[in-house]
Amino acid sequence: MGNSLAAMRISGLLDEGSFVEIGGAVTARSTSFNMPQKETPSDGVITGYGLIDCKPVYVYSQNAAVLGGTIGEMHAKKIVKLYEMAMKTGAPVIGLIDCAGLRLQEATDALNAFGEVYACQIKASGVIPQITGIFGVCGGGMSVIPTLTDFTFMESTKAKLFVNSPNTMIGSNTEEIASAKFQAERVGVVDAAEGEDAVLASIRELIAMLPENNEDSAVIECEDDLNRVCEGIENCSGDTAAALSMIADQNHFVEIRADYAKEMVTGFLRLNGETVGAVANRTEVCDEEGNVTETFDGKLSSNGCSKAARFIRFCDAFNIPVLTVTNANGLKADKHQEMKLQKAMAEMAYAYGSASVPMVNLVVGQAYGSAYVVMNSKALGADLVFAWPESSIGTMKAESAVRIIYADEIAASTAAPELIKEKAAEYEAAQQSPDAAASRGYVDAVIEPASTRKHLIAAFDMLFTKRAVCPGKKHGTV
């Protein structure tokens, strides 16, 4: 395997001494453009298999020291062969990318090579988890490869991800566009931008959470108290990432795409040893001391909905149950959102409505209007819905509803503020309390916040054997 950076990354990723290289003797076979004079050990990519926490994985790592790590015919064939083996054995594929792109010396052979890699990734999608780590250049046609995978991590200082070469673009800060920070915060393609060692650690952490394939289950022995009380969790209704950490076994929550659309949280936790995917609205971000560092308005955004939809589809493909934590008071309203939000909401609603995995909804704050409906409501297919006593479920804030319903009475009243307050209290009790929603069957139980963990564990344990009967069709169109 040698001592190249590509080899060192594999060593840092896998359990010590577990890597077995395959195809190590392969070299480029092109004879054009002075290629015979160039040595191409392993044709610029190391491929093989090994273990992460004793779980089998397949890995390829590109060597930028060999023709810039460019993809040519044999380079691609090694990756395709790796995918074929992974599909046969049902194990994840991890790609460690450091590639200057298409190998120009091989022309159409290299173009065909890109297509072959795309094709095997598409076949593997939803069958085995695919994870990418980007450590150097990843541009042009190469940029499609990480986007076809399920999760992508990017080294924060040296890695570059772009479709068009930065020096061909005019009128923008192209270096910024290709940066890990931009891709993680603005584009949403990258799940995390970190140092090189942190990227490898994050991939290991994620593999530990995921099933090996779509027929496997991600369940381990639980060492936490199943009836553990979550004291003070009601104070985390705004920062739901913190609430999910409190609920999780050993308080361990792995957030995905944490820097993108922060008002929507996605990630994995374990409940009684079973991996559960979480989707949650967020109105604030708190630091480790509990100080609020960032706030949001509690409204659904196009980026947040798209982020959630993709995550839900992944969970459904790999039989991972979904927990939704709802605290949304409406929809963002501006020109940008008007152009994109309806499509993104439809994508999220479709992802929930077509999922066949166990789905539980926990309403911890406001749940108003269409935002409530698309956040995994009973109507969309939630198997069980729980609500905290102080939550509110309805069309809009009680005072706003009263101003519309009693507009004439308010206009004629000499004590309008008192009338609004009185009617708002009546409306809230009759139409917006969790008890009112429970009386209509939209909420299954109103639970105390401190008992949330044990209620969720019991719910997912009961739903473990869920079998959904779906209409016969090739696929949907949303």
ChimeraX attribute file (.defattr): number of C-alpha atoms within 10 A of each C-alpha:
attribute: neighborCount
match mode: 1-to-1
recipient: residues
	/A:1	17
	/A:2	9
	/A:3	9
	/A:4	13
	/A:5	16
	/A:6	24
	/A:7	19
	/A:8	13
	/A:9	19
	/A:10	25
	/A:11	17
	/A:12	14
	/A:13	23
	/A:14	23
	/A:15	16
	/A:16	13
	/A:17	9
	/A:18	14
	/A:19	22
	/A:20	13
	/A:21	16
	/A:22	17
	/A:23	19
	/A:24	15
	/A:25	10
	/A:26	18
	/A:27	17
	/A:28	19
	/A:29	14
	/A:30	15
	/A:31	11
	/A:32	10
	/A:33	10
	/A:34	9
	/A:35	14
	/A:36	12
	/A:37	8
	/A:38	10
	/A:39	13
	/A:40	20
	/A:41	19
	/A:42	22
	/A:43	27
	/A:44	29
	/A:45	31
	/A:46	27
	/A:47	26
	/A:48	23
	/A:49	23
	/A:50	22
	/A:51	19
	/A:52	18
	/A:53	13
	/A:54	11
	/A:55	15
	/A:56	21
	/A:57	22
	/A:58	24
	/A:59	29
	/A:60	25
	/A:61	27
	/A:62	30
	/A:63	24
	/A:64	20
	/A:65	16
	/A:66	17
	/A:67	18
	/A:68	17
	/A:69	26
	/A:70	25
	/A:71	29
	/A:72	28
	/A:73	23
	/A:74	22
	/A:75	28
	/A:76	24
	/A:77	18
	/A:78	23
	/A:79	27
	/A:80	19
	/A:81	17
	/A:82	21
	/A:83	27
	/A:84	16
	/A:85	15
	/A:86	24
	/A:87	18
	/A:88	8
	/A:89	14
	/A:90	23
	/A:91	24
	/A:92	25
	/A:93	27
	/A:94	25
	/A:95	22
	/A:96	27
	/A:97	27
	/A:98	28
	/A:99	29
	/A:100	18
	/A:101	20
	/A:102	23
	/A:103	21
	/A:104	14
	/A:105	15
	/A:106	21
	/A:107	14
	/A:108	14
	/A:109	18
	/A:110	22
	/A:111	17
	/A:112	15
	/A:113	24
	/A:114	23
	/A:115	13
	/A:116	17
	/A:117	21
	/A:118	19
	/A:119	13
	/A:120	17
	/A:121	22
	/A:122	14
	/A:123	13
	/A:124	22
	/A:125	16
	/A:126	19
	/A:127	19
	/A:128	27
	/A:129	26
	/A:130	24
	/A:131	22
	/A:132	26
	/A:133	27
	/A:134	28
	/A:135	28
	/A:136	22
	/A:137	22
	/A:138	24
	/A:139	22
	/A:140	16
	/A:141	16
	/A:142	24
	/A:143	19
	/A:144	16
	/A:145	19
	/A:146	24
	/A:147	14
	/A:148	18
	/A:149	20
	/A:150	18
	/A:151	23
	/A:152	27
	/A:153	28
	/A:154	32
	/A:155	23
	/A:156	21
	/A:157	15
	/A:158	14
	/A:159	20
	/A:160	26
	/A:161	28
	/A:162	20
	/A:163	13
	/A:164	14
	/A:165	13
	/A:166	18
	/A:167	8
	/A:168	7
	/A:169	10
	/A:170	8
	/A:171	5
	/A:172	9
	/A:173	10
	/A:174	16
	/A:175	14
	/A:176	13
	/A:177	17
	/A:178	21
	/A:179	20
	/A:180	28
	/A:181	22
	/A:182	19
	/A:183	23
	/A:184	23
	/A:185	19
	/A:186	15
	/A:187	14
	/A:188	21
	/A:189	22
	/A:190	28
	/A:191	23
	/A:192	28
	/A:193	27
	/A:194	18
	/A:195	16
	/A:196	21
	/A:197	12
	/A:198	16
	/A:199	23
	/A:200	23
	/A:201	16
	/A:202	19
	/A:203	19
	/A:204	18
	/A:205	14
	/A:206	17
	/A:207	21
	/A:208	17
	/A:209	20
	/A:210	22
	/A:211	22
	/A:212	24
	/A:213	22
	/A:214	20
	/A:215	12
	/A:216	15
	/A:217	15
	/A:218	18
	/A:219	16
	/A:220	14
	/A:221	8
	/A:222	14
	/A:223	10
	/A:224	14
	/A:225	12
	/A:226	17
	/A:227	13
	/A:228	15
	/A:229	16
	/A:230	17
	/A:231	12
	/A:232	11
	/A:233	21
	/A:234	18
	/A:235	13
	/A:236	20
	/A:237	25
	/A:238	23
	/A:239	23
	/A:240	29
	/A:241	27
	/A:242	20
	/A:243	23
	/A:244	29
	/A:245	19
	/A:246	22
	/A:247	25
	/A:248	21
	/A:249	23
	/A:250	16
	/A:251	15
	/A:252	14
	/A:253	22
	/A:254	20
	/A:255	21
	/A:256	20
	/A:257	25
	/A:258	21
	/A:259	20
	/A:260	23
	/A:261	24
	/A:262	21
	/A:263	29
	/A:264	27
	/A:265	26
	/A:266	27
	/A:267	20
	/A:268	25
	/A:269	24
	/A:270	25
	/A:271	25
	/A:272	24
	/A:273	20
	/A:274	22
	/A:275	25
	/A:276	26
	/A:277	26
	/A:278	30
	/A:279	28
	/A:280	27
	/A:281	30
	/A:282	27
	/A:283	20
	/A:284	21
	/A:285	20
	/A:286	17
	/A:287	11
	/A:288	7
	/A:289	6
	/A:290	12
	/A:291	10
	/A:292	13
	/A:293	9
	/A:294	13
	/A:295	15
	/A:296	14
	/A:297	14
	/A:298	24
	/A:299	20
	/A:300	29
	/A:301	25
	/A:302	23
	/A:303	22
	/A:304	24
	/A:305	25
	/A:306	23
	/A:307	25
	/A:308	29
	/A:309	21
	/A:310	15
	/A:311	24
	/A:312	26
	/A:313	20
	/A:314	20
	/A:315	23
	/A:316	22
	/A:317	20
	/A:318	22
	/A:319	23
	/A:320	27
	/A:321	22
	/A:322	26
	/A:323	27
	/A:324	22
	/A:325	29
	/A:326	28
	/A:327	29
	/A:328	27
	/A:329	25
	/A:330	21
	/A:331	21
	/A:332	16
	/A:333	12
	/A:334	9
	/A:335	9
	/A:336	11
	/A:337	17
	/A:338	14
	/A:339	11
	/A:340	14
	/A:341	23
	/A:342	15
	/A:343	16
	/A:344	22
	/A:345	25
	/A:346	16
	/A:347	22
	/A:348	27
	/A:349	22
	/A:350	19
	/A:351	24
	/A:352	25
	/A:353	17
	/A:354	17
	/A:355	23
	/A:356	20
	/A:357	24
	/A:358	26
	/A:359	28
	/A:360	24
	/A:361	27
	/A:362	25
	/A:363	28
	/A:364	28
	/A:365	23
	/A:366	23
	/A:367	27
	/A:368	22
	/A:369	17
	/A:370	17
	/A:371	23
	/A:372	21
	/A:373	16
	/A:374	22
	/A:375	28
	/A:376	29
	/A:377	27
	/A:378	20
	/A:379	11
	/A:380	17
	/A:381	18
	/A:382	22
	/A:383	19
	/A:384	22
	/A:385	25
	/A:386	24
	/A:387	28
	/A:388	22
	/A:389	17
	/A:390	15
	/A:391	20
	/A:392	28
	/A:393	28
	/A:394	23
	/A:395	19
	/A:396	18
	/A:397	20
	/A:398	21
	/A:399	17
	/A:400	12
	/A:401	18
	/A:402	22
	/A:403	18
	/A:404	10
	/A:405	12
	/A:406	13
	/A:407	12
	/A:408	10
	/A:409	13
	/A:410	18
	/A:411	11
	/A:412	9
	/A:413	12
	/A:414	10
	/A:415	10
	/A:416	14
	/A:417	10
	/A:418	12
	/A:419	17
	/A:420	22
	/A:421	14
	/A:422	13
	/A:423	18
	/A:424	19
	/A:425	16
	/A:426	14
	/A:427	18
	/A:428	20
	/A:429	15
	/A:430	13
	/A:431	17
	/A:432	23
	/A:433	20
	/A:434	29
	/A:435	23
	/A:436	18
	/A:437	20
	/A:438	16
	/A:439	12
	/A:440	10
	/A:441	12
	/A:442	19
	/A:443	22
	/A:444	19
	/A:445	20
	/A:446	19
	/A:447	15
	/A:448	16
	/A:449	21
	/A:450	17
	/A:451	16
	/A:452	24
	/A:453	23
	/A:454	18
	/A:455	18
	/A:456	22
	/A:457	20
	/A:458	15
	/A:459	18
	/A:460	23
	/A:461	15
	/A:462	11
	/A:463	17
	/A:464	13
	/A:465	10
	/A:466	14
	/A:467	10
	/A:468	10
	/A:469	7
	/A:470	9
	/A:471	8
	/A:472	6
	/A:473	6
	/A:474	6
	/A:475	7
	/A:476	7
	/A:477	5
	/A:478	10
